[in-house]
């Protein structure tokens, strides 16, 4: 079963369980998916859905940062709960050691020797690690290995 179908099924279960917080998060996710499908005029594939969910999580993290500065602990908790619900639909993320192995392989494949070659290494890594690792972490590891 695909990500979208899982979200739809969990939405129905949340309605029956009257889990308002989860229901709100799943409705928001489905609305974002449908909007993206309307824009694309086609069904989204699993890779596009993963990318969209990662975007939604990133938006929540930015909101948490702002709410924390504003002293709104109640909204911080709400956003953190939504992130937890959304992360359930992502594939398991790679550990830092696994990412380092991919980075070493990409550096060898591209023949990178200095920080100037970071762009080429990232171009080789992004398609392989899309949805499996945070690009910011990947970038940090590449920078560290090329330094």
FENQUI-V187934 format. One record per residue. RES is the residue in one small letter. PSI is psi in whole degrees, 0 to 359 (none if undefined). OMEGA is omega in radians with two decimals (999 if undefined). D_CENTER is the distance of its C-alpha to the mean C-alpha in Angstrom with 1 decimal. Layout:
res->RES psi->PSI omega->OMEGA d_center->D_CENTER
res->RES psi->PSI omega->OMEGA d_center->D_CENTER
This chain:
res->x psi->139 omega->-3.09 d_center->19.3
res->x psi->174 omega->-3.11 d_center->16.2
res->x psi->313 omega->-3.10 d_center->13.1
res->x psi->317 omega->3.14 d_center->15.0
res->x psi->321 omega->3.09 d_center->18.1
res->x psi->318 omega->3.13 d_center->16.6
res->x psi->315 omega->3.13 d_center->15.4
res->x psi->318 omega->3.13 d_center->18.9
res->x psi->315 omega->3.13 d_center->20.6
res->x psi->329 omega->3.08 d_center->19.0
res->x psi->314 omega->3.12 d_center->19.9
res->x psi->318 omega->3.12 d_center->23.5
res->x psi->322 omega->3.12 d_center->23.6
res->x psi->324 omega->3.08 d_center->22.4
res->x psi->314 omega->-3.13 d_center->25.2
res->x psi->323 omega->-3.12 d_center->27.7
res->x psi->353 omega->-3.09 d_center->26.8
res->x psi->39 omega->3.09 d_center->26.8
res->x psi->90 omega->-2.98 d_center->23.6
res->x psi->318 omega->-3.11 d_center->23.1
res->x psi->313 omega->3.12 d_center->20.0
res->x psi->320 omega->3.14 d_center->18.0
res->x psi->315 omega->3.13 d_center->19.8
res->x psi->315 omega->-3.12 d_center->18.8
res->x psi->318 omega->-3.11 d_center->15.1
res->x psi->323 omega->3.07 d_center->15.3
res->x psi->318 omega->3.11 d_center->17.6
res->x psi->317 omega->-3.14 d_center->15.4
res->x psi->316 omega->3.13 d_center->12.6
res->x psi->321 omega->3.10 d_center->15.4
res->x psi->318 omega->3.12 d_center->17.0
res->x psi->319 omega->3.12 d_center->14.0
res->x psi->313 omega->-3.12 d_center->14.0
res->x psi->321 omega->3.09 d_center->17.7
res->x psi->317 omega->3.13 d_center->17.9
res->x psi->321 omega->3.11 d_center->15.7
res->x psi->322 omega->3.09 d_center->18.1
res->x psi->316 omega->3.11 d_center->21.0
res->x psi->319 omega->-3.10 d_center->20.2
res->x psi->343 omega->-3.08 d_center->19.7
res->x psi->35 omega->3.12 d_center->22.7
res->x psi->163 omega->3.05 d_center->21.3
res->x psi->143 omega->3.10 d_center->19.2
res->x psi->142 omega->3.06 d_center->15.6
res->x psi->172 omega->-3.10 d_center->15.0
res->x psi->320 omega->3.13 d_center->12.5
res->x psi->317 omega->3.13 d_center->10.7
res->x psi->323 omega->3.11 d_center->10.7
res->x psi->319 omega->3.11 d_center->9.5
res->x psi->315 omega->3.13 d_center->6.4
res->x psi->318 omega->3.14 d_center->5.9
res->x psi->317 omega->3.13 d_center->7.2
res->x psi->321 omega->3.07 d_center->5.4
res->x psi->322 omega->3.10 d_center->2.3
res->x psi->316 omega->3.13 d_center->5.9
res->x psi->320 omega->3.12 d_center->7.4
res->x psi->318 omega->3.14 d_center->6.1
res->x psi->320 omega->3.10 d_center->7.0
res->x psi->319 omega->3.13 d_center->10.1
res->x psi->321 omega->3.14 d_center->11.0
res->x psi->322 omega->3.09 d_center->11.0
res->x psi->321 omega->3.11 d_center->13.2
res->x psi->319 omega->3.12 d_center->15.3
res->x psi->317 omega->3.14 d_center->15.8
res->x psi->314 omega->-3.13 d_center->17.1
res->x psi->318 omega->3.14 d_center->19.5
res->x psi->325 omega->3.11 d_center->20.6
res->x psi->316 omega->3.11 d_center->21.4
res->x psi->327 omega->-3.12 d_center->23.5
res->x psi->356 omega->3.12 d_center->25.2
res->x psi->30 omega->-3.12 d_center->26.0
res->x psi->77 omega->-3.09 d_center->24.4
res->x psi->327 omega->3.14 d_center->23.5
res->x psi->318 omega->3.13 d_center->23.5
res->x psi->329 omega->3.08 d_center->20.7
res->x psi->315 omega->3.13 d_center->18.7
res->x psi->319 omega->3.13 d_center->19.1
res->x psi->313 omega->-3.13 d_center->18.2
res->x psi->320 omega->3.12 d_center->14.8
res->x psi->322 omega->3.10 d_center->14.1
res->x psi->319 omega->3.11 d_center->15.2
res->x psi->320 omega->3.10 d_center->12.9
res->x psi->317 omega->3.13 d_center->9.8
res->x psi->319 omega->3.12 d_center->11.6
res->x psi->319 omega->-3.11 d_center->12.2
res->x psi->323 omega->-3.12 d_center->8.8
res->x psi->337 omega->3.13 d_center->7.6
res->x psi->339 omega->-3.10 d_center->10.7
res->x psi->0 omega->3.12 d_center->9.6
res->x psi->152 omega->3.02 d_center->7.1
res->x psi->161 omega->-3.13 d_center->9.4
res->x psi->137 omega->-3.11 d_center->10.7
res->x psi->150 omega->3.13 d_center->9.4
res->x psi->149 omega->3.07 d_center->12.3
res->x psi->167 omega->-3.14 d_center->14.7
res->x psi->323 omega->3.12 d_center->16.0
res->x psi->320 omega->3.11 d_center->19.1
res->x psi->320 omega->3.11 d_center->17.5
res->x psi->319 omega->3.13 d_center->15.6
res->x psi->324 omega->3.11 d_center->19.0
res->x psi->316 omega->3.10 d_center->20.7
res->x psi->318 omega->-3.14 d_center->18.6
res->x psi->315 omega->3.13 d_center->19.3
res->x psi->319 omega->3.13 d_center->23.0
res->x psi->317 omega->-3.13 d_center->23.2
res->x psi->323 omega->3.11 d_center->21.9
res->x psi->317 omega->3.12 d_center->24.2
res->x psi->319 omega->-3.10 d_center->27.1
res->x psi->324 omega->-3.11 d_center->26.3
res->x psi->347 omega->-3.13 d_center->26.3
res->x psi->26 omega->-3.12 d_center->29.1
res->x psi->140 omega->-3.14 d_center->27.4
res->x psi->339 omega->-3.10 d_center->29.7
res->x psi->176 omega->-3.12 d_center->28.7
res->x psi->338 omega->3.11 d_center->26.0
res->x psi->336 omega->-3.10 d_center->27.2
res->x psi->6 omega->-3.06 d_center->25.7
res->x psi->321 omega->-3.13 d_center->22.1
res->x psi->317 omega->3.13 d_center->21.2
res->x psi->321 omega->3.14 d_center->22.5
res->x psi->316 omega->-3.13 d_center->20.7
res->x psi->322 omega->3.10 d_center->17.3
res->x psi->323 omega->3.14 d_center->18.3
res->x psi->328 omega->-3.05 d_center->19.0
res->x psi->320 omega->-3.00 d_center->15.9
res->x psi->312 omega->3.13 d_center->13.1
res->x psi->325 omega->-3.11 d_center->14.0
res->x psi->325 omega->-3.00 d_center->14.4
res->x psi->4 omega->-3.10 d_center->11.3
res->x psi->121 omega->3.12 d_center->8.8
res->x psi->351 omega->-3.12 d_center->5.9
res->x psi->344 omega->-3.11 d_center->8.2
res->x psi->151 omega->3.08 d_center->8.1
res->x psi->125 omega->-3.08 d_center->7.1
res->x psi->329 omega->3.12 d_center->9.3
res->x psi->317 omega->3.11 d_center->11.2
res->x psi->318 omega->3.12 d_center->12.3
res->x psi->315 omega->3.14 d_center->13.3
res->x psi->317 omega->3.12 d_center->15.2
res->x psi->318 omega->-3.12 d_center->17.0
res->x psi->318 omega->3.12 d_center->18.1
res->x psi->315 omega->-3.14 d_center->19.4
res->x psi->318 omega->-3.12 d_center->21.2
res->x psi->318 omega->-3.10 d_center->22.7
res->x psi->328 omega->-3.11 d_center->23.9
res->x psi->351 omega->-3.11 d_center->25.4
res->x psi->none omega->999 d_center->27.2
